[in-house]
Amino acid sequence: MRGVHSAVDEIRRNVFTEVARLAYEGGDYSRIDRIPYKIVPGEVARHRHDVFLERAIVQERLRLAVGLPLHSVDVLSPPSDGIEAAVKSNDKFFEEPLVNVITFACNACPPKQIRVTNNCQGCISHPCKAVCPKDAIWIDKDKHSVIDQTKCIKCGRCVSQCPYDAISKMERPCAAACGMDAIESDENGHAKINYDKCVSCGMCLVNCPFAAIADKSQIVQVINAIQRKEEVIACVAPAFVGQFGKAATPARLKAAMRTLGFADVVEVAIGADLCTIEEAHDFLEKVPAEQPFMGTSCCPAWSMMARKLFPEFKNYISMTLTPMVITARMVKKDHPGARICFIGPCAAKKLEANSKSVRSDVDFVLTFEELQGMFDAKDVDFTKIESCSADGMDDGTAMGRGFAVVGGVAAAVKEAIRHIEPDREVLTEYGDGLRECRKMLMMAKADKRSGYLLEGMACPGGCVAGAGTISMVREGAANVEKFKKDASALSSTESPFKGRLKDVLE
């Protein structure tokens, strides 16, 4: 589903736009109760069997978009219930869980199954039956294959053997996308998130074809801070390039964000550069003297996964501050009274910023999709925006900008080590998505990754595939590669900010 514009994208973005417009207009926030009728007008449903269900789903997505919890389905309450406390808060306003399932929007898709379709020709060889390790396939009176679901272990061998492609694997899209196997079922068959397993990567919410899963947002809180004339500085992740269309050059993006009310815009690649240098020194100091391998720190969902599933490795994941936090600290040292808004592709960054250790550094987190809602609310047209100075958006090195693509972090650290200790050989591997990350750590558990630098990326493809991105993953990766070539320096060791690393880490 990723990269294909759909009705689900339209619902998400309409909600973000209307919430942003509500915040910019200010006044009586109970007006949110009218928005479902604007997004879903008339009497005829477009996507569901009735218009009332469509509006009810939009109502719950609106609540999440202003940072409020979902309503209980058996409680009569308007979308605006509790909104005044949310919008007047000077701090972050959302309580965990971050990612939520709107149960009545869920299709209650069946769990993983292997099914025989009508394409079965009743052949006499029956290779499906021959390869089944559990004797779960039998032949009916019409010579067609039938799968006994009580015996089937979903191994998929029959799927690959059928000469007619008559056997298919069906799996909940949200569950298939979840690298933590955190999607379960409630008593009614609806998807339910096991929060003991969930790492808030957000892959479920962008892979649900029924718009039933959504995360909480801080759009209103950011805009309110701007409306209060506070100095809100945006720190933009390297994956931003190309997300808002070809006309949205770094200089135009900065100008457009100033029209939204941001005081300044800074490229988070500068923090990625300092993260690279620190992780390079960390690796040289600890591997193999103190530990067999080291995992990178920048992806919070990967770090959380490693600590949840492989607690014995928790000290092997680098404790270096993430690029988001390093950049925020640098900006706050230069602007002590400023509020920092990280803008990026990632849902998990919201959870990272909500942690006690980061809360004082990063005030707000928005995704690119949420920022697009702000642009739409203000009718920003990038083709008509005049470029301003790109200062702050042109300081990252090529390696720092490469953090946005899978493999980029490991490549940056390895390249930095080449400058620091030229004779040191560094073995690297990256996990492209949480399932691959788990396999990578299983190899480490088997003592097959000694001496390695392991990069974990929760989203397949890297940050350009994050839950809050807009452009297609392949297109996003290509844009980042081009942006890297435009950098004034290659190595993170050439960063003009490297002298500030000690100051930031104190």
Secondary structure in CASP SS format (residue, H / E / C, confidence):
PFRMAT SS
TARGET T0000
AUTHOR 0000-0000-0000
METHOD secondary structure of the structure
MODEL  1
M C 1.00
R C 1.00
G C 1.00
V C 1.00
H C 1.00
S C 1.00
A H 1.00
V H 1.00
D H 1.00
E H 1.00
I H 1.00
R H 1.00
R H 1.00
N H 1.00
V H 1.00
F H 1.00
T H 1.00
E H 1.00
V H 1.00
A H 1.00
R H 1.00
L H 1.00
A H 1.00
Y H 1.00
E H 1.00
G C 1.00
G C 1.00
D C 1.00
Y H 1.00
S H 1.00
R H 1.00
I H 1.00
D H 1.00
R H 1.00
I H 1.00
P H 1.00
Y H 1.00
K H 1.00
I H 1.00
V C 1.00
P C 1.00
G C 1.00
E C 1.00
V C 1.00
A C 1.00
R C 1.00
H C 1.00
R C 1.00
H C 1.00
D C 1.00
V H 1.00
F H 1.00
L H 1.00
E H 1.00
R H 1.00
A H 1.00
I H 1.00
V H 1.00
Q H 1.00
E H 1.00
R H 1.00
L H 1.00
R H 1.00
L H 1.00
A H 1.00
V C 1.00
G C 1.00
L C 1.00
P C 1.00
L C 1.00
H C 1.00
S C 1.00
V C 1.00
D C 1.00
V C 1.00
L C 1.00
S C 1.00
P C 1.00
P C 1.00
S C 1.00
D C 1.00
G C 1.00
I H 1.00
E H 1.00
A H 1.00
A H 1.00
V H 1.00
K H 1.00
S C 1.00
N C 1.00
D C 1.00
K C 1.00
F C 1.00
F C 1.00
E C 1.00
E C 1.00
P C 1.00
L C 1.00
V E 1.00
N E 1.00
V E 1.00
I C 1.00
T H 1.00
F H 1.00
A H 1.00
C C 1.00
N C 1.00
A C 1.00
C C 1.00
P C 1.00
P C 1.00
K C 1.00
Q E 1.00
I E 1.00
R E 1.00
V E 1.00
T C 1.00
N C 1.00
N C 1.00
C C 1.00
Q C 1.00
G C 1.00
C C 1.00
I C 1.00
S C 1.00
H C 1.00
P H 1.00
C H 1.00
K H 1.00
A H 1.00
V H 1.00
C C 1.00
P C 1.00
K C 1.00
D C 1.00
A C 1.00
I E 1.00
W E 1.00
I E 1.00
D C 1.00
K C 1.00
D C 1.00
K C 1.00
H C 1.00
S E 1.00
V E 1.00
I E 1.00
D C 1.00
Q C 1.00
T C 1.00
K C 1.00
C C 1.00
I C 1.00
K C 1.00
C C 1.00
G C 1.00
R H 1.00
C H 1.00
V H 1.00
S H 1.00
Q H 1.00
C C 1.00
P C 1.00
Y C 1.00
D C 1.00
A C 1.00
I E 1.00
S E 1.00
K E 1.00
M E 1.00
E C 1.00
R C 1.00
P H 1.00
C H 1.00
A H 1.00
A H 1.00
A H 1.00
C C 1.00
G C 1.00
M C 1.00
D C 1.00
A C 1.00
I E 1.00
E E 1.00
S E 1.00
D C 1.00
E C 1.00
N C 1.00
G C 1.00
H C 1.00
A E 1.00
K E 1.00
I E 1.00
N C 1.00
Y C 1.00
D C 1.00
K C 1.00
C C 1.00
V C 1.00
S C 1.00
C C 1.00
G C 1.00
M H 1.00
C H 1.00
L H 1.00
V H 1.00
N H 1.00
C C 1.00
P C 1.00
F C 1.00
A C 1.00
A C 1.00
I E 1.00
A E 1.00
D E 1.00
K C 1.00
S C 1.00
Q C 1.00
I H 1.00
V H 1.00
Q H 1.00
V H 1.00
I H 1.00
N H 1.00
A H 1.00
I H 1.00
Q H 1.00
R C 1.00
K C 1.00
E C 1.00
E C 1.00
V E 1.00
I E 1.00
A E 1.00
C E 1.00
V E 1.00
A C 1.00
P H 1.00
A H 1.00
F H 1.00
V C 1.00
G C 1.00
Q C 1.00
F C 1.00
G C 1.00
K C 1.00
A C 1.00
A C 1.00
T C 1.00
P H 1.00
A H 1.00
R H 1.00
L H 1.00
K H 1.00
A H 1.00
A H 1.00
M H 1.00
R H 1.00
T H 1.00
L H 1.00
G C 1.00
F C 1.00
A C 1.00
D E 1.00
V E 1.00
V E 1.00
E E 1.00
V C 1.00
A H 1.00
I H 1.00
G H 1.00
A H 1.00
D H 1.00
L H 1.00
C H 1.00
T H 1.00
I H 1.00
E H 1.00
E H 1.00
A H 1.00
H H 1.00
D H 1.00
F H 1.00
L H 1.00
E H 1.00
K H 1.00
V C 1.00
P C 1.00
A C 1.00
E C 1.00
Q C 1.00
P C 1.00
F C 1.00
M E 1.00
G E 1.00
T C 1.00
S C 1.00
C C 1.00
C C 1.00
P H 1.00
A H 1.00
W H 1.00
S H 1.00
M H 1.00
M H 1.00
A H 1.00
R H 1.00
K H 1.00
L H 1.00
F C 1.00
P H 1.00
E H 1.00
F H 1.00
K H 1.00
N H 1.00
Y H 1.00
I E 1.00
S C 1.00
M C 1.00
T C 1.00
L C 1.00
T C 1.00
P H 1.00
M H 1.00
V H 1.00
I H 1.00
T H 1.00
A H 1.00
R H 1.00
M H 1.00
V H 1.00
K H 1.00
K H 1.00
D H 1.00
H C 1.00
P C 1.00
G C 1.00
A C 1.00
R E 1.00
I E 1.00
C E 1.00
F E 1.00
I E 1.00
G E 1.00
P C 1.00
C C 1.00
A C 1.00
A H 1.00
K H 1.00
K H 1.00
L H 1.00
E H 1.00
A H 1.00
N C 1.00
S C 1.00
K C 1.00
S C 1.00
V C 1.00
R C 1.00
S C 1.00
D C 1.00
V C 1.00
D C 1.00
F E 1.00
V E 1.00
L E 1.00
T E 1.00
F H 1.00
E H 1.00
E H 1.00
L H 1.00
Q H 1.00
G H 1.00
M H 1.00
F H 1.00
D H 1.00
A H 1.00
K C 1.00
D C 1.00
V C 1.00
D C 1.00
F C 1.00
T C 1.00
K C 1.00
I C 1.00
E C 1.00
S C 1.00
C C 1.00
S C 1.00
A C 1.00
D C 1.00
G C 1.00
M C 1.00
D C 1.00
D C 1.00
G C 1.00
T C 1.00
A H 1.00
M H 1.00
G H 1.00
R H 1.00
G H 1.00
F H 1.00
A H 1.00
V C 1.00
V C 1.00
G C 1.00
G H 1.00
V H 1.00
A H 1.00
A H 1.00
A H 1.00
V H 1.00
K H 1.00
E H 1.00
A H 1.00
I H 1.00
R H 1.00
H H 1.00
I H 1.00
E C 1.00
P C 1.00
D C 1.00
R C 1.00
E C 1.00
V C 1.00
L E 1.00
T E 1.00
E E 1.00
Y E 1.00
G E 1.00
D E 1.00
G C 1.00
L H 1.00
R H 1.00
E H 1.00
C H 1.00
R H 1.00
K H 1.00
M H 1.00
L H 1.00
M H 1.00
M H 1.00
A H 1.00
K H 1.00
A C 1.00
D C 1.00
K C 1.00
R C 1.00
S C 1.00
G C 1.00
Y E 1.00
L E 1.00
L E 1.00
E E 1.00
G E 1.00
M E 1.00
A C 1.00
C C 1.00
P C 1.00
G C 1.00
G C 1.00
C H 1.00
V H 1.00
A H 1.00
G C 1.00
A C 1.00
G C 1.00
T C 1.00
I C 1.00
S C 1.00
M C 1.00
V H 1.00
R H 1.00
E H 1.00
G H 1.00
A H 1.00
A H 1.00
N H 1.00
V H 1.00
E H 1.00
K H 1.00
F H 1.00
K H 1.00
K H 1.00
D C 1.00
A C 1.00
S C 1.00
A C 1.00
L C 1.00
S C 1.00
S H 1.00
T H 1.00
E H 1.00
S C 1.00
P C 1.00
F C 1.00
K H 1.00
G H 1.00
R H 1.00
L H 1.00
K H 1.00
D H 1.00
V H 1.00
L H 1.00
E C 1.00
END
